[in-house]
Amino acid sequence: GKDSFAISNKPKEPEKEKNEPSFNDIASHWAKNEILKMSESGVISGYEDGSFKPDNSITRAEFVKILTGMLALPNGTGNAFSDVTEDKWFAPFVYAASKYGIINGVTENTFAPDKTITREDATLILYRVLSKRSVSFNKSLGFSDSEQISDYAKEAVGNLAAAEILKGNNGLFRPKDSLSRAETVTMLSISSGYIK
């Protein structure tokens, strides 16, 4: 009768839990759900010790790798930057993003791959991606620290904030702060809804 049906269904549950990524340091983190969602889809992964280190900064190279993975851009060749030589792990991703037209260097011929990425630079790259995917923005939102945002990133920050892809904190955007792993995941997770 009913009982045997319930029992035969039971063993499936633990199996499902095994496949779910879980990290030992995000239980009470504000970005927990986004982190789990994006790690399930393979966009970003944790460390071998089971941690995710959500508040760690990420480098410009790491950001580009995660983004090109999410966009499924084919690995590129042909280098525009003197500090991104072919032997570096991030070279194909940086080449791909450069070819796709979503990144520029910090100077005409350097990319500074190992520098942490700032919130405004990550926003600008994402804005270019969304614009390429013909996401249109119709209003621009200001932050109370807008004068600290570099001119080249103002439009990107204003538009992505208005579209709620970006969140400031108490009206501040903190453009020069490093972008954390958790913030990266959250930005990309929200954007992925526009990109697909």
C-alpha positions as CSV (number, residue, x, y, z in Angstrom):
1,G,0.0,0.0,0.0
2,K,1.0,3.6,0.6
3,D,3.8,2.8,3.1
4,S,5.9,0.7,0.8
5,F,5.7,3.5,-1.8
6,A,7.0,6.0,0.7
7,I,9.8,3.8,1.7
8,S,11.0,3.1,-1.8
9,N,11.1,6.8,-2.5
10,K,13.3,7.6,0.5
11,P,16.8,6.5,-0.5
12,K,16.9,9.1,-3.3
13,E,17.2,12.1,-1.0
14,P,20.7,11.8,0.3
15,E,22.0,11.3,-3.2
16,K,20.6,14.6,-4.3
17,E,22.4,16.4,-1.4
18,K,25.7,14.9,-2.4
19,N,25.6,16.7,-5.8
20,E,24.8,20.0,-4.4
21,P,27.9,22.2,-3.9
22,S,28.2,23.5,-0.4
23,F,31.0,25.5,1.1
24,N,32.1,25.5,4.7
25,D,32.3,29.3,5.1
26,I,29.1,30.8,3.6
27,A,26.4,29.6,6.0
28,S,25.5,33.1,7.1
29,H,26.8,35.0,4.2
30,W,24.6,37.6,2.5
31,A,25.3,36.1,-1.0
32,K,24.9,32.5,0.0
33,N,22.1,31.7,-2.4
34,E,23.7,33.4,-5.4
35,I,27.0,31.6,-4.6
36,L,25.3,28.2,-4.5
37,K,23.4,29.0,-7.7
38,M,26.4,30.0,-9.7
39,S,28.6,27.2,-8.4
40,E,25.9,24.7,-9.4
41,S,26.0,26.1,-12.9
42,G,29.8,25.8,-12.9
43,V,30.5,29.5,-13.4
44,I,32.6,29.7,-10.2
45,S,34.1,27.1,-7.9
46,G,35.4,26.9,-4.4
47,Y,38.8,25.9,-3.0
48,E,40.0,22.4,-2.3
49,D,39.6,22.8,1.4
50,G,35.8,23.2,1.0
51,S,35.8,26.9,1.4
52,F,34.6,29.6,-1.0
53,K,36.2,32.6,0.6
54,P,33.4,34.9,-0.4
55,D,35.0,38.1,0.8
56,N,38.3,37.6,-0.9
57,S,39.1,40.0,-3.7
58,I,39.4,38.8,-7.2
59,T,42.0,39.7,-9.8
60,R,41.3,41.2,-13.2
61,A,42.4,37.9,-14.8
62,E,40.1,35.9,-12.6
63,F,37.1,38.1,-13.3
64,V,37.7,37.8,-17.0
65,K,38.0,34.0,-16.8
66,I,34.7,33.7,-14.9
67,L,32.9,36.1,-17.3
68,T,34.2,34.4,-20.5
69,G,33.1,31.1,-19.0
70,M,29.6,32.4,-18.3
71,L,29.4,33.8,-21.8
72,A,30.8,30.6,-23.3
73,L,33.2,32.7,-25.4
74,P,35.7,30.6,-27.4
75,N,39.2,30.9,-26.2
76,G,41.0,33.6,-28.1
77,T,44.5,33.9,-29.6
78,G,46.5,37.0,-30.5
79,N,47.7,39.2,-27.7
80,A,47.0,42.9,-27.3
81,F,48.9,43.2,-23.9
82,S,52.5,42.9,-23.1
83,D,51.8,41.5,-19.6
84,V,49.5,38.7,-20.9
85,T,51.9,36.3,-22.5
86,E,50.7,33.0,-24.0
87,D,52.2,30.9,-21.3
88,K,49.9,32.4,-18.6
89,W,46.9,30.4,-17.5
90,F,44.6,33.3,-18.1
91,A,45.9,34.2,-21.6
92,P,43.1,32.5,-23.6
93,F,40.4,34.2,-21.5
94,V,41.9,37.6,-21.7
95,Y,42.5,37.2,-25.5
96,A,38.9,36.1,-25.9
97,A,37.4,39.0,-23.9
98,S,39.7,41.4,-25.8
99,K,38.6,40.1,-29.1
100,Y,34.9,40.3,-28.1
101,G,35.5,43.9,-27.3
102,I,34.6,43.9,-23.6
103,I,38.0,44.7,-22.0
104,N,40.6,47.3,-22.4
105,G,44.0,47.5,-20.7
106,V,44.9,49.8,-17.9
107,T,47.3,51.4,-20.4
108,E,47.5,51.0,-24.1
109,N,49.4,47.8,-23.9
110,T,49.1,46.4,-20.4
111,F,46.2,44.6,-18.7
112,A,47.5,44.3,-15.1
113,P,46.0,40.7,-14.8
114,D,47.1,40.2,-11.2
115,K,45.8,43.5,-9.9
116,T,42.5,43.1,-8.0
117,I,39.6,44.4,-10.1
118,T,37.8,47.5,-8.8
119,R,34.0,47.6,-8.5
120,E,33.9,50.3,-11.2
121,D,36.0,48.3,-13.7
122,A,34.0,45.1,-13.2
123,T,30.9,47.2,-13.8
124,L,32.2,48.7,-17.0
125,I,33.1,45.3,-18.4
126,L,29.7,43.9,-17.5
127,Y,28.0,46.9,-19.0
128,R,29.8,46.3,-22.3
129,V,28.7,42.7,-22.3
130,L,25.0,43.7,-21.7
131,S,25.2,46.4,-24.3
132,K,26.5,43.9,-26.8
133,R,23.6,41.6,-26.0
134,S,21.4,44.6,-26.8
135,V,20.1,45.0,-23.2
136,S,18.9,48.6,-23.2
137,F,19.0,50.9,-20.2
138,N,16.7,53.8,-19.9
139,K,17.6,55.5,-16.8
140,S,20.7,56.2,-14.8
141,L,21.0,56.3,-11.1
142,G,23.4,58.3,-9.0
143,F,25.3,57.4,-5.9
144,S,26.2,59.9,-3.2
145,D,29.9,59.1,-3.9
146,S,29.4,59.5,-7.7
147,E,32.2,62.1,-7.9
148,Q,34.7,59.3,-7.0
149,I,33.6,57.2,-9.9
150,S,36.0,57.5,-12.9
151,D,34.5,59.4,-15.8
152,Y,35.0,56.4,-18.1
153,A,32.8,54.2,-15.8
154,K,30.1,56.7,-14.7
155,E,27.6,55.7,-17.4
156,A,28.1,52.0,-16.8
157,V,27.7,52.3,-13.0
158,G,24.6,54.6,-13.3
159,N,22.8,52.3,-15.8
160,L,23.6,49.0,-14.1
161,A,22.5,50.5,-10.7
162,A,19.3,51.7,-12.2
163,A,18.6,48.2,-13.6
164,E,19.4,46.8,-10.2
165,I,22.2,44.7,-11.5
166,L,24.4,46.5,-9.1
167,K,23.8,47.3,-5.5
168,G,25.5,50.0,-3.6
169,N,25.7,50.1,0.2
170,N,23.8,52.9,2.0
171,G,23.8,55.0,-1.1
172,L,27.6,54.5,-1.7
173,F,29.1,52.7,-4.6
174,R,32.7,52.6,-3.4
175,P,34.0,52.5,-7.0
176,K,37.7,52.0,-6.1
177,D,37.1,49.2,-3.7
178,S,38.1,45.7,-4.8
179,L,35.3,43.5,-6.0
180,S,34.9,40.4,-3.8
181,R,34.2,36.9,-5.0
182,A,30.7,37.2,-3.5
183,E,30.0,40.5,-5.3
184,T,31.3,39.0,-8.5
185,V,28.9,36.1,-8.2
186,T,26.0,38.3,-7.4
187,M,26.6,40.7,-10.3
188,L,27.0,37.8,-12.8
189,S,24.0,35.9,-11.4
190,I,21.7,38.9,-11.9
191,S,23.2,39.7,-15.3
192,S,22.8,36.1,-16.5
193,G,19.1,36.7,-16.5
194,Y,19.6,39.4,-19.1
195,I,22.2,37.5,-21.1
196,K,20.5,34.2,-21.8
